Amino acid sequence: MVEKLKKKIKEHFSNGPKAILIVVVILMIASIVITNMRKTIIVSIDGKESQKITTFKKTYAKALTSKNIQVGPKDKVQPQLDAEIKDGSKLSIKKAVKVNVEVDGKKLAIQSAEDNIGDMLKKEGIQVKKLDKVAPSKEEDIKKGLKVTVTRVEEKVIKSKKNMDYETVVKEDDSLEEGDKKVIREGQNGEKEVTTKVVFEDGKEKVRKVVSESIKKQPVSKVVAMGTKVTTVNALSRGGSVTGTPSGRSLRMRATAYTSSYEDTGKSPGSPDFGVTATGTTARRNSGGYSSIAVDPRVIPLGTKLFVEGYGYAIAEDTGGAIKGNVIDLYFDSNVEVSNWGSRWVNVYILD
């Protein structure tokens, strides 16, 4: 540039002493101006590569472009690229690297030059709430190929009502026959309010924990009277009158109840054998005489006369598939009577 200027001056001025002086002055001024325009900067990339650049450009961006040094849109540059160059200044470039982020069901490939994961997420506008999980941690340094997972965590408090089962209290009652039961008071379930904390991760339930319970209604116990009274039984004499105590043996047996209904016998009204016992008699309930009962013939032979506590006199006339061993089935005329009887242990006396 100085040589070109010198040539132009020679073309317009003579070689006289005065002209020479003017040329020298102009050259000195030009040299000073050019020297002031030329600036040197030191460029470092990722803190490792350093190079010295001499430039006449005004801004760092133009200086880097003139030297074919590319700066990506996510690279961090200090000072700013549009700042005016200061001679001897240092320019730092931190290159952005690819980071894989999985968040909200999406997989993102992000270019970032931030120092750590937390800064990167903030820069990219990815909000992380207090309960959310970030792996690796937000303090982890950014490096090429890093995989980051953001798990959305939500806590919900759920209040629900649940029944409290009542207890059954059994009390002995000597006014009831041994083995008989009577409900004195029906039970009532109570109610409690249960507070549960449920933790969801990315919308899926992860943890469920009961944090508190409060009783809203106390349960009421069911009270049942259990009979303890032992009855002395008189047997029929051969003439049919009541006399003394039963002769022969007595058995402790579980007594159930049945009717002639289809549900109990598998026989429908109108069938030839409806209401007919295994011995061919008609099943009957005779509170003033002998009633029909079903037995296991291996234990009590058919035709045996009996006295059953709480039921009365009976004849073993019937059998049943479920009547095995120490079980007898007492005949009643109605389902109500069957329900009231239920199932109970009784003393059975053999009369003949």
Contacts in CASP RR format, 6 or more apart in sequence:
PFRMAT RR
TARGET T0000
AUTHOR 0000-0000-0000
METHOD contacts of the structure
MODEL  1
MVEKLKKKIKEHFSNGPKAILIVVVILMIASIVITNMRKTIIVSIDGKES
QKITTFKKTYAKALTSKNIQVGPKDKVQPQLDAEIKDGSKLSIKKAVKVN
VEVDGKKLAIQSAEDNIGDMLKKEGIQVKKLDKVAPSKEEDIKKGLKVTV
TRVEEKVIKSKKNMDYETVVKEDDSLEEGDKKVIREGQNGEKEVTTKVVF
EDGKEKVRKVVSESIKKQPVSKVVAMGTKVTTVNALSRGGSVTGTPSGRS
LRMRATAYTSSYEDTGKSPGSPDFGVTATGTTARRNSGGYSSIAVDPRVI
PLGTKLFVEGYGYAIAEDTGGAIKGNVIDLYFDSNVEVSNWGSRWVNVYI
LD
1 30 0 8 1.000
1 34 0 8 1.000
2 27 0 8 1.000
2 30 0 8 1.000
2 31 0 8 1.000
2 34 0 8 1.000
5 26 0 8 1.000
5 27 0 8 1.000
5 30 0 8 1.000
6 23 0 8 1.000
6 27 0 8 1.000
9 22 0 8 1.000
9 23 0 8 1.000
9 26 0 8 1.000
9 27 0 8 1.000
10 23 0 8 1.000
13 19 0 8 1.000
13 22 0 8 1.000
13 23 0 8 1.000
37 56 0 8 1.000
38 54 0 8 1.000
38 55 0 8 1.000
38 56 0 8 1.000
39 54 0 8 1.000
39 55 0 8 1.000
39 56 0 8 1.000
39 85 0 8 1.000
39 86 0 8 1.000
39 87 0 8 1.000
39 88 0 8 1.000
40 52 0 8 1.000
40 53 0 8 1.000
40 54 0 8 1.000
40 55 0 8 1.000
40 87 0 8 1.000
40 88 0 8 1.000
41 52 0 8 1.000
41 53 0 8 1.000
41 55 0 8 1.000
41 60 0 8 1.000
41 63 0 8 1.000
41 85 0 8 1.000
41 87 0 8 1.000
41 88 0 8 1.000
41 89 0 8 1.000
41 90 0 8 1.000
41 91 0 8 1.000
42 50 0 8 1.000
42 51 0 8 1.000
42 52 0 8 1.000
42 53 0 8 1.000
42 88 0 8 1.000
42 89 0 8 1.000
42 90 0 8 1.000
42 91 0 8 1.000
43 50 0 8 1.000
43 51 0 8 1.000
43 52 0 8 1.000
43 53 0 8 1.000
43 64 0 8 1.000
43 69 0 8 1.000
43 90 0 8 1.000
43 91 0 8 1.000
43 93 0 8 1.000
44 50 0 8 1.000
44 90 0 8 1.000
44 91 0 8 1.000
44 92 0 8 1.000
44 93 0 8 1.000
45 93 0 8 1.000
45 94 0 8 1.000
45 95 0 8 1.000
46 93 0 8 1.000
46 94 0 8 1.000
46 95 0 8 1.000
47 92 0 8 1.000
47 94 0 8 1.000
53 63 0 8 1.000
53 67 0 8 1.000
55 62 0 8 1.000
55 63 0 8 1.000
55 66 0 8 1.000
55 67 0 8 1.000
55 85 0 8 1.000
57 63 0 8 1.000
57 66 0 8 1.000
57 85 0 8 1.000
58 84 0 8 1.000
58 85 0 8 1.000
59 81 0 8 1.000
59 82 0 8 1.000
59 83 0 8 1.000
59 84 0 8 1.000
59 85 0 8 1.000
60 77 0 8 1.000
60 79 0 8 1.000
60 80 0 8 1.000
60 81 0 8 1.000
60 82 0 8 1.000
60 83 0 8 1.000
60 85 0 8 1.000
60 91 0 8 1.000
61 71 0 8 1.000
61 81 0 8 1.000
61 82 0 8 1.000
63 85 0 8 1.000
64 70 0 8 1.000
64 71 0 8 1.000
64 81 0 8 1.000
64 91 0 8 1.000
69 93 0 8 1.000
71 77 0 8 1.000
71 81 0 8 1.000
71 93 0 8 1.000
72 95 0 8 1.000
72 96 0 8 1.000
73 111 0 8 1.000
74 96 0 8 1.000
74 111 0 8 1.000
74 112 0 8 1.000
74 113 0 8 1.000
75 93 0 8 1.000
75 94 0 8 1.000
75 95 0 8 1.000
75 96 0 8 1.000
75 113 0 8 1.000
76 93 0 8 1.000
76 94 0 8 1.000
76 96 0 8 1.000
76 113 0 8 1.000
76 114 0 8 1.000
77 91 0 8 1.000
77 92 0 8 1.000
77 93 0 8 1.000
77 94 0 8 1.000
78 91 0 8 1.000
78 92 0 8 1.000
79 89 0 8 1.000
79 91 0 8 1.000
94 113 0 8 1.000
95 113 0 8 1.000
96 111 0 8 1.000
96 112 0 8 1.000
96 113 0 8 1.000
97 111 0 8 1.000
97 112 0 8 1.000
97 113 0 8 1.000
97 142 0 8 1.000
97 143 0 8 1.000
97 144 0 8 1.000
97 145 0 8 1.000
97 146 0 8 1.000
98 109 0 8 1.000
98 110 0 8 1.000
98 111 0 8 1.000
98 144 0 8 1.000
98 145 0 8 1.000
99 109 0 8 1.000
99 110 0 8 1.000
99 111 0 8 1.000
99 112 0 8 1.000
99 120 0 8 1.000
99 142 0 8 1.000
99 145 0 8 1.000
99 146 0 8 1.000
99 147 0 8 1.000
99 148 0 8 1.000
100 107 0 8 1.000
100 108 0 8 1.000
100 109 0 8 1.000
100 110 0 8 1.000
100 145 0 8 1.000
100 146 0 8 1.000
100 147 0 8 1.000
100 148 0 8 1.000
101 107 0 8 1.000
101 108 0 8 1.000
101 109 0 8 1.000
101 110 0 8 1.000
101 121 0 8 1.000
101 124 0 8 1.000
101 126 0 8 1.000
101 148 0 8 1.000
101 149 0 8 1.000
101 150 0 8 1.000
102 108 0 8 1.000
102 147 0 8 1.000
102 148 0 8 1.000
102 149 0 8 1.000
102 150 0 8 1.000
103 126 0 8 1.000
103 149 0 8 1.000
103 150 0 8 1.000
103 152 0 8 1.000
104 150 0 8 1.000
104 152 0 8 1.000
105 202 0 8 1.000
110 120 0 8 1.000
110 124 0 8 1.000
112 120 0 8 1.000
112 123 0 8 1.000
112 124 0 8 1.000
112 142 0 8 1.000
113 142 0 8 1.000
114 120 0 8 1.000
114 123 0 8 1.000
114 142 0 8 1.000
115 141 0 8 1.000
115 142 0 8 1.000
116 138 0 8 1.000
116 139 0 8 1.000
116 140 0 8 1.000
116 141 0 8 1.000
116 142 0 8 1.000
117 134 0 8 1.000
117 136 0 8 1.000
117 137 0 8 1.000
117 138 0 8 1.000
117 139 0 8 1.000
117 140 0 8 1.000
117 142 0 8 1.000
117 146 0 8 1.000
117 148 0 8 1.000
118 128 0 8 1.000
118 134 0 8 1.000
118 138 0 8 1.000
118 139 0 8 1.000
120 142 0 8 1.000
120 148 0 8 1.000
121 128 0 8 1.000
121 134 0 8 1.000
121 138 0 8 1.000
121 148 0 8 1.000
121 150 0 8 1.000
126 150 0 8 1.000
128 134 0 8 1.000
128 138 0 8 1.000
128 150 0 8 1.000
129 152 0 8 1.000
129 153 0 8 1.000
131 153 0 8 1.000
131 154 0 8 1.000
131 155 0 8 1.000
132 150 0 8 1.000
132 151 0 8 1.000
132 152 0 8 1.000
132 153 0 8 1.000
133 149 0 8 1.000
133 150 0 8 1.000
133 151 0 8 1.000
133 153 0 8 1.000
133 201 0 8 1.000
134 148 0 8 1.000
134 149 0 8 1.000
134 150 0 8 1.000
134 151 0 8 1.000
135 148 0 8 1.000
135 149 0 8 1.000
135 151 0 8 1.000
136 146 0 8 1.000
136 148 0 8 1.000
140 146 0 8 1.000
151 201 0 8 1.000
151 202 0 8 1.000
152 201 0 8 1.000
152 202 0 8 1.000
152 203 0 8 1.000
153 199 0 8 1.000
153 200 0 8 1.000
153 201 0 8 1.000
154 199 0 8 1.000
154 200 0 8 1.000
154 203 0 8 1.000
155 197 0 8 1.000
155 198 0 8 1.000
155 199 0 8 1.000
155 200 0 8 1.000
156 197 0 8 1.000
156 198 0 8 1.000
156 200 0 8 1.000
157 195 0 8 1.000
157 196 0 8 1.000
157 197 0 8 1.000
157 198 0 8 1.000
157 211 0 8 1.000
158 195 0 8 1.000
158 196 0 8 1.000
158 197 0 8 1.000
158 198 0 8 1.000
159 193 0 8 1.000
159 194 0 8 1.000
159 195 0 8 1.000
159 196 0 8 1.000
160 193 0 8 1.000
160 194 0 8 1.000
160 196 0 8 1.000
161 191 0 8 1.000
161 192 0 8 1.000
161 193 0 8 1.000
161 194 0 8 1.000
161 216 0 8 1.000
162 191 0 8 1.000
162 192 0 8 1.000
162 194 0 8 1.000
163 189 0 8 1.000
163 190 0 8 1.000
163 191 0 8 1.000
164 189 0 8 1.000
164 190 0 8 1.000
164 191 0 8 1.000
164 192 0 8 1.000
164 215 0 8 1.000
164 217 0 8 1.000
164 218 0 8 1.000
164 219 0 8 1.000
165 189 0 8 1.000
165 219 0 8 1.000
166 187 0 8 1.000
166 188 0 8 1.000
166 189 0 8 1.000
166 190 0 8 1.000
166 219 0 8 1.000
166 220 0 8 1.000
166 221 0 8 1.000
166 222 0 8 1.000
167 219 0 8 1.000
167 221 0 8 1.000
167 222 0 8 1.000
168 187 0 8 1.000
168 221 0 8 1.000
168 222 0 8 1.000
168 223 0 8 1.000
168 224 0 8 1.000
169 221 0 8 1.000
169 222 0 8 1.000
169 223 0 8 1.000
169 224 0 8 1.000
170 224 0 8 1.000
170 225 0 8 1.000
170 226 0 8 1.000
171 184 0 8 1.000
171 223 0 8 1.000
171 224 0 8 1.000
171 225 0 8 1.000
171 226 0 8 1.000
172 225 0 8 1.000
172 226 0 8 1.000
172 227 0 8 1.000
172 228 0 8 1.000
173 182 0 8 1.000
173 225 0 8 1.000
173 226 0 8 1.000
173 227 0 8 1.000
173 228 0 8 1.000
174 227 0 8 1.000
174 228 0 8 1.000
174 229 0 8 1.000
175 227 0 8 1.000
175 229 0 8 1.000
176 182 0 8 1.000
176 225 0 8 1.000
176 226 0 8 1.000
176 227 0 8 1.000
176 228 0 8 1.000
176 229 0 8 1.000
177 227 0 8 1.000
177 229 0 8 1.000
177 231 0 8 1.000
177 309 0 8 1.000
177 310 0 8 1.000
177 346 0 8 1.000
178 227 0 8 1.000
178 228 0 8 1.000
178 229 0 8 1.000
178 230 0 8 1.000
178 231 0 8 1.000
178 309 0 8 1.000
178 345 0 8 1.000
178 346 0 8 1.000
178 347 0 8 1.000
179 226 0 8 1.000
179 227 0 8 1.000
179 344 0 8 1.000
179 345 0 8 1.000
179 346 0 8 1.000
180 226 0 8 1.000
180 227 0 8 1.000
180 310 0 8 1.000
180 344 0 8 1.000
181 224 0 8 1.000
181 225 0 8 1.000
181 226 0 8 1.000
181 227 0 8 1.000
181 344 0 8 1.000
182 224 0 8 1.000
182 225 0 8 1.000
182 227 0 8 1.000
183 222 0 8 1.000
183 223 0 8 1.000
183 224 0 8 1.000
183 225 0 8 1.000
184 223 0 8 1.000
184 224 0 8 1.000
184 225 0 8 1.000
185 220 0 8 1.000
185 221 0 8 1.000
185 222 0 8 1.000
185 223 0 8 1.000
186 222 0 8 1.000
187 219 0 8 1.000
187 220 0 8 1.000
187 221 0 8 1.000
187 222 0 8 1.000
187 223 0 8 1.000
188 219 0 8 1.000
188 220 0 8 1.000
189 219 0 8 1.000
190 215 0 8 1.000
190 216 0 8 1.000
190 217 0 8 1.000
190 218 0 8 1.000
190 219 0 8 1.000
190 220 0 8 1.000
191 215 0 8 1.000
191 216 0 8 1.000
191 217 0 8 1.000
192 213 0 8 1.000
192 214 0 8 1.000
192 215 0 8 1.000
192 216 0 8 1.000
192 217 0 8 1.000
193 213 0 8 1.000
193 214 0 8 1.000
193 216 0 8 1.000
194 210 0 8 1.000
194 212 0 8 1.000
194 213 0 8 1.000
195 210 0 8 1.000
195 211 0 8 1.000
195 212 0 8 1.000
195 213 0 8 1.000
195 214 0 8 1.000
196 208 0 8 1.000
196 209 0 8 1.000
196 210 0 8 1.000
196 211 0 8 1.000
197 207 0 8 1.000
197 208 0 8 1.000
197 209 0 8 1.000
197 211 0 8 1.000
198 205 0 8 1.000
198 207 0 8 1.000
198 208 0 8 1.000
198 209 0 8 1.000
199 205 0 8 1.000
199 206 0 8 1.000
199 207 0 8 1.000
199 208 0 8 1.000
200 206 0 8 1.000
230 347 0 8 1.000
231 309 0 8 1.000
231 310 0 8 1.000
231 347 0 8 1.000
232 245 0 8 1.000
233 245 0 8 1.000
233 246 0 8 1.000
233 307 0 8 1.000
233 309 0 8 1.000
233 347 0 8 1.000
233 349 0 8 1.000
234 242 0 8 1.000
234 243 0 8 1.000
234 244 0 8 1.000
234 245 0 8 1.000
234 246 0 8 1.000
235 242 0 8 1.000
235 243 0 8 1.000
235 244 0 8 1.000
235 245 0 8 1.000
235 246 0 8 1.000
235 247 0 8 1.000
235 307 0 8 1.000
235 349 0 8 1.000
235 351 0 8 1.000
236 242 0 8 1.000
236 243 0 8 1.000
236 305 0 8 1.000
236 313 0 8 1.000
236 351 0 8 1.000
237 243 0 8 1.000
246 307 0 8 1.000
246 349 0 8 1.000
246 350 0 8 1.000
246 351 0 8 1.000
247 350 0 8 1.000
247 351 0 8 1.000
247 352 0 8 1.000
248 349 0 8 1.000
248 350 0 8 1.000
249 350 0 8 1.000
250 347 0 8 1.000
250 348 0 8 1.000
250 349 0 8 1.000
250 350 0 8 1.000
251 299 0 8 1.000
251 300 0 8 1.000
251 326 0 8 1.000
251 347 0 8 1.000
251 348 0 8 1.000
251 350 0 8 1.000
252 326 0 8 1.000
252 345 0 8 1.000
252 346 0 8 1.000
252 347 0 8 1.000
252 348 0 8 1.000
253 326 0 8 1.000
253 327 0 8 1.000
253 328 0 8 1.000
253 345 0 8 1.000
253 346 0 8 1.000
253 347 0 8 1.000
253 348 0 8 1.000
254 326 0 8 1.000
254 327 0 8 1.000
254 328 0 8 1.000
254 343 0 8 1.000
254 344 0 8 1.000
254 345 0 8 1.000
254 346 0 8 1.000
255 308 0 8 1.000
255 311 0 8 1.000
255 327 0 8 1.000
255 328 0 8 1.000
255 329 0 8 1.000
255 330 0 8 1.000
255 341 0 8 1.000
255 343 0 8 1.000
255 344 0 8 1.000
255 345 0 8 1.000
255 346 0 8 1.000
255 348 0 8 1.000
256 322 0 8 1.000
256 327 0 8 1.000
256 328 0 8 1.000
256 329 0 8 1.000
256 330 0 8 1.000
256 341 0 8 1.000
256 342 0 8 1.000
256 343 0 8 1.000
257 329 0 8 1.000
257 330 0 8 1.000
257 331 0 8 1.000
257 332 0 8 1.000
257 337 0 8 1.000
257 338 0 8 1.000
257 341 0 8 1.000
257 342 0 8 1.000
257 343 0 8 1.000
258 264 0 8 1.000
258 265 0 8 1.000
258 294 0 8 1.000
258 329 0 8 1.000
258 330 0 8 1.000
258 331 0 8 1.000
258 332 0 8 1.000
258 338 0 8 1.000
259 265 0 8 1.000
259 331 0 8 1.000
259 332 0 8 1.000
259 333 0 8 1.000
259 334 0 8 1.000
259 335 0 8 1.000
259 338 0 8 1.000
260 267 0 8 1.000
260 274 0 8 1.000
260 275 0 8 1.000
260 283 0 8 1.000
260 331 0 8 1.000
261 335 0 8 1.000
262 268 0 8 1.000
262 269 0 8 1.000
264 338 0 8 1.000
265 274 0 8 1.000
265 275 0 8 1.000
267 273 0 8 1.000
267 274 0 8 1.000
267 275 0 8 1.000
268 274 0 8 1.000
275 282 0 8 1.000
275 283 0 8 1.000
276 282 0 8 1.000
276 283 0 8 1.000
277 283 0 8 1.000
277 292 0 8 1.000
277 294 0 8 1.000
277 317 0 8 1.000
277 318 0 8 1.000
278 294 0 8 1.000
278 302 0 8 1.000
278 317 0 8 1.000
278 318 0 8 1.000
278 319 0 8 1.000
278 320 0 8 1.000
279 302 0 8 1.000
279 303 0 8 1.000
279 317 0 8 1.000
279 318 0 8 1.000
280 317 0 8 1.000
281 292 0 8 1.000
281 317 0 8 1.000
283 292 0 8 1.000
283 317 0 8 1.000
283 318 0 8 1.000
283 331 0 8 1.000
284 291 0 8 1.000
284 292 0 8 1.000
284 331 0 8 1.000
285 291 0 8 1.000
285 292 0 8 1.000
285 331 0 8 1.000
285 332 0 8 1.000
285 333 0 8 1.000
285 337 0 8 1.000
287 312 0 8 1.000
288 313 0 8 1.000
289 313 0 8 1.000
290 305 0 8 1.000
290 313 0 8 1.000
290 314 0 8 1.000
290 315 0 8 1.000
291 311 0 8 1.000
291 312 0 8 1.000
291 313 0 8 1.000
291 314 0 8 1.000
291 315 0 8 1.000
291 330 0 8 1.000
291 331 0 8 1.000
292 314 0 8 1.000
292 315 0 8 1.000
292 317 0 8 1.000
292 318 0 8 1.000
292 331 0 8 1.000
293 306 0 8 1.000
293 308 0 8 1.000
293 311 0 8 1.000
293 314 0 8 1.000
293 315 0 8 1.000
293 316 0 8 1.000
293 317 0 8 1.000
293 318 0 8 1.000
293 328 0 8 1.000
293 329 0 8 1.000
293 330 0 8 1.000
293 331 0 8 1.000
294 316 0 8 1.000
294 317 0 8 1.000
294 318 0 8 1.000
294 319 0 8 1.000
294 320 0 8 1.000
294 323 0 8 1.000
294 328 0 8 1.000
294 329 0 8 1.000
294 331 0 8 1.000
295 302 0 8 1.000
295 304 0 8 1.000
295 316 0 8 1.000
295 318 0 8 1.000
295 319 0 8 1.000
295 323 0 8 1.000
295 328 0 8 1.000
295 329 0 8 1.000
296 319 0 8 1.000
296 323 0 8 1.000
296 324 0 8 1.000
296 325 0 8 1.000
296 327 0 8 1.000
297 316 0 8 1.000
297 319 0 8 1.000
298 325 0 8 1.000
299 325 0 8 1.000
299 326 0 8 1.000
300 306 0 8 1.000
300 316 0 8 1.000
300 328 0 8 1.000
300 348 0 8 1.000
300 350 0 8 1.000
301 316 0 8 1.000
302 316 0 8 1.000
302 317 0 8 1.000
302 319 0 8 1.000
303 315 0 8 1.000
303 316 0 8 1.000
303 317 0 8 1.000
304 315 0 8 1.000
304 316 0 8 1.000
304 350 0 8 1.000
304 351 0 8 1.000
304 352 0 8 1.000
305 313 0 8 1.000
305 314 0 8 1.000
305 315 0 8 1.000
305 316 0 8 1.000
305 350 0 8 1.000
305 351 0 8 1.000
305 352 0 8 1.000
306 313 0 8 1.000
306 314 0 8 1.000
306 315 0 8 1.000
306 316 0 8 1.000
306 348 0 8 1.000
306 349 0 8 1.000
306 350 0 8 1.000
306 351 0 8 1.000
307 313 0 8 1.000
307 314 0 8 1.000
307 348 0 8 1.000
307 349 0 8 1.000
307 351 0 8 1.000
308 314 0 8 1.000
308 328 0 8 1.000
308 330 0 8 1.000
308 346 0 8 1.000
308 348 0 8 1.000
308 349 0 8 1.000
309 346 0 8 1.000
309 347 0 8 1.000
309 348 0 8 1.000
310 346 0 8 1.000
311 330 0 8 1.000
311 341 0 8 1.000
311 346 0 8 1.000
313 351 0 8 1.000
314 330 0 8 1.000
318 329 0 8 1.000
318 331 0 8 1.000
320 329 0 8 1.000
322 329 0 8 1.000
323 329 0 8 1.000
328 348 0 8 1.000
330 341 0 8 1.000
332 338 0 8 1.000
332 341 0 8 1.000
END
